[in-house]
Amino acid sequence: MRAKERPGAYIPVRPSHAMPCQRVPAVKQYLCPHCAAANRVPEGRDAGQAKCGKCHELLLTGAPVEVTGAQLAAHRAGTKGAALLLDVWAPRCGPCRSMAPQFAQAAKALEPDVRLLKLNSDAEPAAASALGVSGIPALFLIRDGKVIAQTAGAMPATQIVAWARGALAAG
């Protein structure tokens, strides 16, 4: 007996009013830096002006977001359609401190396509170790939860931006 003849058999039916191929608009998803809620921003909407649906704060601030190891894991899992650029640094590191304003300047140029995060390796040694950090400052470019490029050493904002854009284009 065929499926359509069996009593109680599932027979898929397409409603007569269904469109054959509807384009689903592309969205980017960011975690709010204030409350960690996931927020979707539709294509064509200015992500720089988008506010969190939960706490109503701006999603993108034009500045790097300080994260813990747990917050980094949440950003890696929850960010969709945009990349993450992580700076692993330490307060005791002179080159890290000198690169901090350059990294902040790069955030203004890279957002909304790239969200910039900072992880203090002294406060979060397990997270830094999991990334395989061997020297600081270290930059990790992450897309869809996976590291697609990494580099180490202090650099000016223009070089940070060029490196991130080049790695995104290549990978």
C-alpha positions in Angstrom: 0.0 0.0 0.0 1.4 3.4 -0.9 1.7 6.3 1.6 -1.3 8.2 0.2 -3.4 5.1 0.5 -2.4 4.2 4.1 -4.7 5.7 6.8 -3.0 8.3 8.9 0.0 8.6 6.5 1.7 12.0 6.2 1.2 13.5 2.8 2.9 16.8 2.3 0.6 19.4 0.7 1.6 22.8 -0.5 -1.0 25.4 0.2 -2.4 27.0 -3.0 -1.6 30.5 -1.7 2.1 29.8 -1.1 4.6 31.6 -3.2 6.9 29.3 -5.1 10.2 31.0 -4.2 10.2 33.9 -1.7 13.5 35.6 -1.0 14.2 35.7 2.7 15.9 39.0 3.5 19.4 38.7 4.8 20.0 39.7 8.4 23.0 40.2 10.7 22.8 39.2 14.3 24.7 40.9 17.1 24.8 40.4 20.8 24.0 43.5 22.8 27.2 44.7 24.6 25.0 45.9 27.5 22.6 43.0 28.2 23.9 40.2 25.9 20.6 39.7 24.1 20.7 38.5 20.5 19.4 41.1 18.1 18.7 40.8 14.3 19.3 43.7 12.0 17.7 43.3 8.5 19.7 44.0 5.4 19.4 47.6 4.3 18.8 48.9 7.8 21.6 51.0 9.3 23.1 48.7 12.0 24.9 51.6 13.5 21.5 53.0 14.6 20.0 49.7 15.7 18.9 49.4 19.3 18.6 46.3 21.4 15.1 45.0 21.7 15.6 44.2 25.3 17.5 47.1 26.9 17.0 49.7 24.1 20.7 50.6 24.1 22.7 50.9 20.8 24.0 47.6 19.5 27.1 49.0 17.9 28.9 51.7 19.7 31.9 52.3 17.4 34.2 51.1 20.2 35.6 47.7 21.2 33.6 45.7 23.7 35.5 44.2 26.7 34.6 40.5 27.1 35.2 37.7 29.5 35.8 34.1 28.3 32.1 33.3 28.7 31.0 36.4 26.8 33.5 35.7 24.0 31.9 32.2 23.6 28.5 33.8 23.5 29.6 36.3 20.9 31.1 33.5 18.8 27.9 31.5 18.9 25.5 34.4 18.6 27.0 36.7 16.0 25.7 35.9 12.5 26.4 37.6 9.2 29.2 39.8 10.7 32.7 39.0 11.8 34.4 39.4 15.1 37.8 40.9 15.6 39.3 39.9 18.9 42.2 41.7 20.5 43.9 39.5 23.2 45.9 41.9 25.4 47.1 42.4 29.0 47.5 45.5 31.1 51.1 44.7 31.9 52.0 44.7 28.1 53.4 48.0 26.8 52.6 47.3 23.1 49.1 46.2 24.1 48.5 49.6 25.8 49.9 51.5 22.9 47.7 49.6 20.4 44.5 50.1 22.4 43.7 53.6 20.9 44.5 52.2 17.4 42.2 49.3 18.0 39.4 51.7 19.1 39.9 53.8 16.0 39.7 50.7 13.8 36.3 49.9 15.4 34.9 53.1 13.9 36.1 52.0 10.5 35.1 48.3 10.6 31.7 48.4 12.2 29.0 47.2 11.3 30.7 44.5 9.2 33.1 43.6 12.0 32.4 43.8 15.8 35.6 44.4 17.8 36.1 42.7 21.1 38.9 42.9 23.7 39.9 40.0 26.0 42.3 40.5 28.9 44.6 37.5 28.9 45.6 38.1 32.5 42.0 38.0 33.7 41.0 35.2 31.3 44.0 32.8 30.9 41.8 29.8 30.0 40.1 31.6 27.1 43.5 32.9 25.8 45.0 29.5 26.1 42.0 27.9 24.2 42.8 30.3 21.3 46.4 29.3 21.3 47.7 32.7 22.2 51.5 32.6 22.1 52.3 36.4 22.2 50.3 39.6 22.8 48.8 41.7 21.5 47.2 39.0 19.3 44.3 39.6 16.9 41.9 36.9 15.9 39.4 37.3 13.1 36.3 35.1 13.7 33.5 34.4 11.3 30.6 32.0 12.0 32.3 31.0 15.3 35.6 29.9 13.6 39.0 31.7 13.6 39.7 32.5 9.9 42.9 34.6 10.5 45.2 35.6 13.2 48.2 37.8 13.7 50.3 39.1 16.6 52.0 42.4 17.3 51.0 46.0 17.7 49.9 47.8 14.6 48.3 51.2 13.7 44.6 51.5 13.0 45.1 51.6 9.2 47.0 48.3 9.2 44.4 46.7 11.5 41.6 47.7 9.1 43.5 46.6 6.0 44.5 43.2 7.6 40.9 42.5 8.7 39.4 43.5 5.3 42.0 41.5 3.4 41.4 38.4 5.5 37.6 38.7 5.2 38.0 39.0 1.4 40.3 36.0 1.2 38.4 33.7 3.5 
